[in-house]
Amino acid sequence: MAFMERPIPTLSTKSGHRCVRLTNWDAEELAGMVKPGVVVRFVN
């Protein structure tokens, strides 16, 4: 899975397989909360 940070004007609702698009500030906050290898579960 990849987390892709984007400035808000170019943030879109579409994403590829295993990609999560975040604003730059949300990506920075998330990076401070998790470490590489952590298990992430997505619930629809």
LINWO-V836059 format. One record per run of one state. SS is the DSSP state (alpha for helix, beta for strand, coil for the rest). FROM is the first residue (numbers start at 1). TO is the last residue. If there is no record, write none. Layout:
BEGIN
ss = [SS	SS]
from = [FROM	FROM]
to = [TO	TO]
END
This chain:
BEGIN
ss = [coil	beta	coil	alpha	coil	beta	alpha	coil]
from = [1	2	7	8	11	19	24	32]
to = [1	6	7	10	18	23	31	44]
END
